[in-house]
């Protein structure tokens, strides 16, 4: 099993604190979106597309499975 990425504070639906906002910024960076830290409609739609592309559970939220795949992709295409 792939370890939890260091930058991921745990599953959340909406960022309520700075570590969660930083996790959203990290996802936005990988998805090549504006790094706002807000889980806005564009970020959620991009997460859903990413999740579908990699055959993850499509939810549009930041969960461990999505964070782990984002980290893999970041290293592959960096």
C-alpha positions as CSV (number, residue, x, y, z in Angstrom):
1,X,0.0,0.0,0.0
2,X,1.3,3.5,-0.9
3,X,1.9,5.7,2.2
4,X,-0.2,8.8,2.8
5,X,1.4,11.8,1.2
6,X,3.1,14.2,3.8
7,X,1.0,17.1,2.6
8,X,-2.3,15.4,3.0
9,X,-4.0,16.1,6.4
10,X,-6.8,13.5,6.0
11,X,-10.2,13.3,4.1
12,X,-12.3,16.4,4.0
13,X,-15.2,17.8,2.1
14,X,-14.5,21.5,2.5
15,X,-11.2,23.0,3.8
16,X,-11.7,24.2,7.3
17,X,-8.1,24.9,8.3
18,X,-4.8,25.9,6.8
19,X,-3.4,22.3,6.4
20,X,-6.5,21.4,4.4
21,X,-6.3,24.6,2.3
22,X,-2.6,23.8,1.6
23,X,-3.7,20.3,0.5
24,X,-6.2,21.9,-1.9
25,X,-3.4,24.2,-3.2
26,X,-1.2,21.2,-3.8
27,X,-4.0,19.4,-5.8
28,X,-4.6,22.6,-7.7
29,X,-0.9,22.8,-8.6
30,X,-0.9,19.2,-9.9
31,X,-4.1,19.8,-11.8
32,X,-2.6,23.1,-13.2
33,X,-5.3,25.3,-11.7
34,X,-5.0,28.7,-9.9
35,X,-3.7,27.9,-6.4
36,X,-6.4,29.5,-4.3
37,X,-6.8,26.9,-1.6
38,X,-10.6,27.0,-2.2
39,X,-12.4,23.8,-3.1
40,X,-14.5,25.8,-5.6
41,X,-16.6,24.4,-8.5
42,X,-13.7,24.3,-11.0
43,X,-11.4,22.4,-8.5
44,X,-14.2,20.0,-7.7
45,X,-14.9,19.4,-11.4
46,X,-11.2,18.9,-12.0
47,X,-10.9,16.4,-9.1
48,X,-13.9,14.5,-10.5
49,X,-12.3,14.3,-13.9
50,X,-9.0,13.2,-12.4
51,X,-10.7,10.6,-10.3
52,X,-12.6,9.3,-13.3
53,X,-9.5,9.2,-15.4
54,X,-7.6,7.1,-12.9
55,X,-10.7,4.9,-12.0
56,X,-11.0,6.2,-8.5
57,X,-14.3,6.8,-6.6
58,X,-15.6,9.9,-8.3
59,X,-16.6,12.4,-5.6
60,X,-14.9,15.7,-6.2
61,X,-13.6,15.7,-2.7
62,X,-10.1,15.3,-1.3
63,X,-9.7,11.8,0.0
64,X,-6.7,9.6,0.7
65,X,-7.1,7.7,-2.6
66,X,-7.1,10.9,-4.6
67,X,-4.3,12.5,-2.7
68,X,-2.1,9.4,-3.2
69,X,-2.8,9.3,-7.0
70,X,-2.1,13.1,-7.2
71,X,1.2,12.5,-5.6
72,X,2.1,9.6,-8.0
73,X,1.2,11.8,-11.0
74,X,3.1,14.7,-9.6
75,X,6.3,12.6,-9.5
76,X,5.6,11.0,-12.9
77,X,5.1,14.2,-14.8
78,X,7.2,16.7,-12.9
